[in-house]
Amino acid sequence: MSFISHLATRFPAMAGTAKAIEKPTKSLDALGSDIMHLRFQYWYRYLTTYGETIAKAKPQFASFKEKVMNPAELTYREVAVGAVCGLQVYGAFTVGTMLGRKSIIGYNEGKKAHH
């Protein structure tokens, strides 16, 4: 049993994809062309529906703003979710900082330049 067949048995939603991989009906050039067309379609639809996305986000932002303006009405669950999200953002920032410095603690000083 190939890896793809095994994957299809473990994840039934992948069965159609696994079948198409094992017995391809398109050349790689045709597949690449389809991917480029779909990628263009995705970005076109993404950019042209941006206004709709913003319009849908406005009520959610209004709800968030109302909760922030009235912190006494927050539930413990909302506080916990906010704390977890805050910790995740802080963790991502910290990891990014470490990668940028190329060091876990402090900056690598290396050789000091003579002026």
Phi and psi in degrees as GROMACS dihedral restraints (atoms count N, CA, C in turn):
[ dihedral_restraints ]
;  ai    aj    ak    al  type     phi  dphi    fc
    3     4     5     6     1   -76.1    20    10
    4     5     6     7     1   166.3    20    10
    6     7     8     9     1   -59.5    20    10
    7     8     9    10     1   -41.7    20    10
    9    10    11    12     1   -65.7    20    10
   10    11    12    13     1   -42.7    20    10
   12    13    14    15     1   -62.7    20    10
   13    14    15    16     1   -42.3    20    10
   15    16    17    18     1   -62.6    20    10
   16    17    18    19     1   -40.8    20    10
   18    19    20    21     1   -62.6    20    10
   19    20    21    22     1   -40.6    20    10
   21    22    23    24     1   -66.6    20    10
   22    23    24    25     1   -35.1    20    10
   24    25    26    27     1   -72.4    20    10
   25    26    27    28     1   -34.2    20    10
   27    28    29    30     1   -75.4    20    10
   28    29    30    31     1   -34.2    20    10
   30    31    32    33     1  -127.4    20    10
   31    32    33    34     1    92.4    20    10
   33    34    35    36     1   -58.0    20    10
   34    35    36    37     1   -26.8    20    10
   36    37    38    39     1   -65.1    20    10
   37    38    39    40     1   -19.6    20    10
   39    40    41    42     1   -90.9    20    10
   40    41    42    43     1     2.2    20    10
   42    43    44    45     1   -59.6    20    10
   43    44    45    46     1   -44.3    20    10
   45    46    47    48     1   -63.9    20    10
   46    47    48    49     1   -41.4    20    10
   48    49    50    51     1   -65.9    20    10
   49    50    51    52     1   -42.3    20    10
   51    52    53    54     1   -62.2    20    10
   52    53    54    55     1   -41.2    20    10
   54    55    56    57     1   -63.2    20    10
   55    56    57    58     1   -41.9    20    10
   57    58    59    60     1   -67.2    20    10
   58    59    60    61     1   -30.2    20    10
   60    61    62    63     1   -75.3    20    10
   61    62    63    64     1   -43.2    20    10
   63    64    65    66     1   -69.6    20    10
   64    65    66    67     1   -36.4    20    10
   66    67    68    69     1  -128.1    20    10
   67    68    69    70     1    80.4    20    10
   69    70    71    72     1   -66.7    20    10
   70    71    72    73     1   142.8    20    10
   72    73    74    75     1  -109.4    20    10
   73    74    75    76     1    -8.8    20    10
   75    76    77    78     1  -120.9    20    10
   76    77    78    79     1   151.2    20    10
   78    79    80    81     1   -75.0    20    10
   79    80    81    82     1   164.1    20    10
   81    82    83    84     1   -64.0    20    10
   82    83    84    85     1   -35.1    20    10
   84    85    86    87     1   -63.3    20    10
   85    86    87    88     1   -44.2    20    10
   87    88    89    90     1   -66.0    20    10
   88    89    90    91     1   -39.6    20    10
   90    91    92    93     1   -64.5    20    10
   91    92    93    94     1   -43.5    20    10
   93    94    95    96     1   -62.0    20    10
   94    95    96    97     1   -39.4    20    10
   96    97    98    99     1   -64.2    20    10
   97    98    99   100     1   -43.1    20    10
   99   100   101   102     1   -60.6    20    10
  100   101   102   103     1   -41.7    20    10
  102   103   104   105     1   -62.7    20    10
  103   104   105   106     1   -42.7    20    10
  105   106   107   108     1   -64.0    20    10
  106   107   108   109     1   -42.6    20    10
  108   109   110   111     1   -63.5    20    10
  109   110   111   112     1   -43.9    20    10
  111   112   113   114     1   -66.6    20    10
  112   113   114   115     1   -37.0    20    10
  114   115   116   117     1   -64.1    20    10
  115   116   117   118     1   -43.3    20    10
  117   118   119   120     1   -62.2    20    10
  118   119   120   121     1   -44.6    20    10
  120   121   122   123     1   -61.2    20    10
  121   122   123   124     1   -42.6    20    10
  123   124   125   126     1   -58.7    20    10
  124   125   126   127     1   -52.1    20    10
  126   127   128   129     1   -67.3    20    10
  127   128   129   130     1   -36.0    20    10
  129   130   131   132     1   -62.4    20    10
  130   131   132   133     1   -48.5    20    10
  132   133   134   135     1   -66.1    20    10
  133   134   135   136     1   -36.7    20    10
  135   136   137   138     1   -61.8    20    10
  136   137   138   139     1   -46.4    20    10
  138   139   140   141     1   -73.4    20    10
  139   140   141   142     1   -36.5    20    10
  141   142   143   144     1   -78.2    20    10
  142   143   144   145     1   -18.6    20    10
  144   145   146   147     1  -102.6    20    10
  145   146   147   148     1    12.5    20    10
  147   148   149   150     1   -61.7    20    10
  148   149   150   151     1   -39.7    20    10
  150   151   152   153     1   -61.9    20    10
  151   152   153   154     1   -39.8    20    10
  153   154   155   156     1   -64.2    20    10
  154   155   156   157     1   -39.5    20    10
  156   157   158   159     1   -62.8    20    10
  157   158   159   160     1   -43.9    20    10
  159   160   161   162     1   -64.4    20    10
  160   161   162   163     1   -41.2    20    10
  162   163   164   165     1   -61.9    20    10
  163   164   165   166     1   -38.2    20    10
  165   166   167   168     1   -71.8    20    10
  166   167   168   169     1   -27.8    20    10
  168   169   170   171     1   -79.5    20    10
  169   170   171   172     1   -23.0    20    10
  171   172   173   174     1   -59.2    20    10
  172   173   174   175     1   -45.5    20    10
  174   175   176   177     1   -63.6    20    10
  175   176   177   178     1   -35.9    20    10
  177   178   179   180     1   -65.7    20    10
  178   179   180   181     1   -41.1    20    10
  180   181   182   183     1   -65.1    20    10
  181   182   183   184     1   -38.5    20    10
  183   184   185   186     1   -62.4    20    10
  184   185   186   187     1   -39.8    20    10
  186   187   188   189     1   -64.5    20    10
  187   188   189   190     1   -43.9    20    10
  189   190   191   192     1   -61.7    20    10
  190   191   192   193     1   -44.4    20    10
  192   193   194   195     1   -62.2    20    10
  193   194   195   196     1   -40.8    20    10
  195   196   197   198     1   -63.1    20    10
  196   197   198   199     1   -40.7    20    10
  198   199   200   201     1   -67.2    20    10
  199   200   201   202     1   -38.6    20    10
  201   202   203   204     1   -68.8    20    10
  202   203   204   205     1   -35.8    20    10
  204   205   206   207     1   -73.2    20    10
  205   206   207   208     1   -21.0    20    10
  207   208   209   210     1  -124.4    20    10
  208   209   210   211     1    70.8    20    10
  210   211   212   213     1   -65.8    20    10
  211   212   213   214     1   -21.6    20    10
  213   214   215   216     1   -68.4    20    10
  214   215   216   217     1   -20.2    20    10
  216   217   218   219     1   -92.1    20    10
  217   218   219   220     1     1.6    20    10
  219   220   221   222     1   -71.3    20    10
  220   221   222   223     1   143.5    20    10
  222   223   224   225     1   -87.7    20    10
  223   224   225   226     1   164.7    20    10
  225   226   227   228     1   -62.7    20    10
  226   227   228   229     1   -34.7    20    10
  228   229   230   231     1   -64.1    20    10
  229   230   231   232     1   -43.9    20    10
  231   232   233   234     1   -64.3    20    10
  232   233   234   235     1   -38.1    20    10
  234   235   236   237     1   -65.5    20    10
  235   236   237   238     1   -42.5    20    10
  237   238   239   240     1   -64.7    20    10
  238   239   240   241     1   -43.5    20    10
  240   241   242   243     1   -62.7    20    10
  241   242   243   244     1   -42.4    20    10
  243   244   245   246     1   -62.8    20    10
  244   245   246   247     1   -40.0    20    10
  246   247   248   249     1   -65.4    20    10
  247   248   249   250     1   -43.2    20    10
  249   250   251   252     1   -63.9    20    10
  250   251   252   253     1   -43.9    20    10
  252   253   254   255     1   -62.6    20    10
  253   254   255   256     1   -41.3    20    10
  255   256   257   258     1   -61.7    20    10
  256   257   258   259     1   -41.6    20    10
  258   259   260   261     1   -65.4    20    10
  259   260   261   262     1   -37.9    20    10
  261   262   263   264     1   -65.0    20    10
  262   263   264   265     1   -42.0    20    10
  264   265   266   267     1   -64.3    20    10
  265   266   267   268     1   -43.6    20    10
  267   268   269   270     1   -62.4    20    10
  268   269   270   271     1   -41.6    20    10
  270   271   272   273     1   -63.0    20    10
  271   272   273   274     1   -42.8    20    10
  273   274   275   276     1   -63.9    20    10
  274   275   276   277     1   -40.5    20    10
  276   277   278   279     1   -62.2    20    10
  277   278   279   280     1   -43.3    20    10
  279   280   281   282     1   -64.4    20    10
  280   281   282   283     1   -44.3    20    10
  282   283   284   285     1   -62.8    20    10
  283   284   285   286     1   -42.0    20    10
  285   286   287   288     1   -62.2    20    10
  286   287   288   289     1   -38.5    20    10
  288   289   290   291     1   -64.6    20    10
  289   290   291   292     1   -44.1    20    10
  291   292   293   294     1   -63.4    20    10
  292   293   294   295     1   -40.2    20    10
  294   295   296   297     1   -66.7    20    10
  295   296   297   298     1   -40.1    20    10
  297   298   299   300     1   -64.7    20    10
  298   299   300   301     1   -38.0    20    10
  300   301   302   303     1   -80.4    20    10
  301   302   303   304     1   -17.2    20    10
  303   304   305   306     1    59.6    20    10
  304   305   306   307     1    35.0    20    10
  306   307   308   309     1  -160.3    20    10
  307   308   309   310     1   144.9    20    10
  309   310   311   312     1   -76.3    20    10
  310   311   312   313     1   -39.6    20    10
  312   313   314   315     1  -123.2    20    10
  313   314   315   316     1   120.6    20    10
  315   316   317   318     1    69.2    20    10
  316   317   318   319     1  -175.1    20    10
  318   319   320   321     1  -102.4    20    10
  319   320   321   322     1   147.8    20    10
  321   322   323   324     1   -77.1    20    10
  322   323   324   325     1   119.9    20    10
  324   325   326   327     1   -80.5    20    10
  325   326   327   328     1   -36.3    20    10
  327   328   329   330     1    65.1    20    10
  328   329   330   331     1  -155.7    20    10
  330   331   332   333     1   -78.7    20    10
  331   332   333   334     1   139.2    20    10
  333   334   335   336     1   -83.7    20    10
  334   335   336   337     1   134.7    20    10
  336   337   338   339     1   -77.3    20    10
  337   338   339   340     1   142.1    20    10
  339   340   341   342     1   -90.8    20    10
  340   341   342   343     1   127.6    20    10
